[in-house]
């Protein structure tokens, strides 16, 4: 599977590097685009769910990396109590080696 990373800037300015086991993330996020917290989390649920299923189709098991990443994103939003209309910026989409896509 062609894994990739995506960097996001949270409403408080913190940047987080996120993992996906599939390039499907590119279908849901665009570099330089801001998403509301709610929209970002919904897109993440969909994209990482698809990514995990792609791993299942190929290897016979759901990718815990995808589900773990989603849990981290949801926990960050919950723990920091960002408002639903807070903005999250997608700063980068990266190949597994860290080079820009």
C-alpha positions as CSV (number, residue, x, y, z in Angstrom):
1,X,0.0,0.0,0.0
2,X,1.3,3.5,-0.8
3,X,1.3,5.0,2.7
4,X,1.5,8.8,3.1
5,X,1.4,11.5,5.7
6,X,-0.5,14.8,6.1
7,X,0.4,17.8,8.2
8,X,-2.4,19.7,9.9
9,X,-2.4,22.9,11.9
10,X,-5.0,22.9,14.7
11,X,-6.9,26.1,15.7
12,X,-4.4,26.7,18.6
13,X,-1.5,26.7,16.1
14,X,-0.1,23.3,17.0
15,X,1.0,21.2,13.9
16,X,0.5,17.5,13.8
17,X,1.8,15.0,11.3
18,X,-0.8,12.3,10.6
19,X,-0.5,8.9,9.0
20,X,-2.6,7.2,6.3
21,X,-1.9,3.7,4.9
22,X,-3.4,4.9,1.6
23,X,-3.3,7.8,-0.7
24,X,-7.1,8.1,-0.5
25,X,-6.4,11.1,1.8
26,X,-5.7,13.1,-1.3
27,X,-9.4,12.7,-2.3
28,X,-10.6,14.4,0.9
29,X,-8.0,17.1,1.7
30,X,-6.3,19.8,-0.3
31,X,-3.0,21.4,0.7
32,X,-3.6,25.0,1.8
33,X,-7.3,24.5,2.5
34,X,-8.9,25.2,5.9
35,X,-11.7,23.0,7.2
36,X,-13.9,23.5,10.2
37,X,-13.2,21.1,13.0
38,X,-16.4,19.2,12.3
39,X,-15.8,18.9,8.6
40,X,-12.1,17.9,9.1
41,X,-13.1,15.1,11.5
42,X,-15.9,13.9,9.2
43,X,-13.5,13.8,6.2
44,X,-10.9,12.1,8.4
45,X,-13.4,9.4,9.5
46,X,-14.4,8.7,5.9
47,X,-10.9,8.8,4.4
48,X,-9.2,6.8,7.1
49,X,-12.0,4.3,7.1
50,X,-11.6,3.7,3.4
51,X,-7.8,3.5,3.9
52,X,-8.2,0.9,6.6
53,X,-10.6,-1.1,4.4
54,X,-8.2,-1.0,1.5
55,X,-5.6,-2.7,3.8
56,X,-8.2,-5.3,4.8
57,X,-8.9,-6.0,1.1
58,X,-5.2,-6.5,0.3
59,X,-3.9,-8.1,3.5
60,X,-7.0,-9.6,5.2
61,X,-7.0,-7.3,8.3
62,X,-8.1,-3.7,9.0
63,X,-5.2,-1.3,9.5
64,X,-4.8,-0.3,13.1
65,X,-2.6,2.6,12.0
66,X,-5.6,4.2,10.3
67,X,-8.0,3.6,13.2
68,X,-5.3,4.7,15.7
69,X,-4.7,8.0,13.7
70,X,-8.4,8.7,13.7
71,X,-8.6,8.2,17.5
72,X,-5.7,10.6,17.9
73,X,-7.4,13.3,15.8
74,X,-10.7,12.9,17.6
75,X,-9.0,12.9,21.0
76,X,-7.1,16.1,20.2
77,X,-10.2,17.9,19.1
78,X,-12.1,16.7,22.2
79,X,-9.3,17.3,24.8
80,X,-8.6,20.8,23.5
81,X,-12.3,21.6,23.2
82,X,-12.0,23.4,19.9
83,X,-15.3,24.9,18.7
84,X,-17.0,23.1,15.9
85,X,-16.4,26.1,13.6
86,X,-12.7,26.3,14.5
87,X,-10.4,26.1,11.5
88,X,-7.9,23.3,10.7
89,X,-5.4,24.0,7.9
90,X,-4.0,21.1,5.9
91,X,-0.4,22.2,5.5
92,X,1.1,19.3,3.5
93,X,0.5,16.0,1.9
94,X,3.6,13.9,2.0
95,X,5.0,10.7,0.6
96,X,6.2,8.1,3.1
97,X,9.7,9.5,2.7
98,X,8.5,13.0,3.7
99,X,8.7,14.5,0.2
100,X,5.8,16.6,-1.0
101,X,3.1,14.9,-3.1
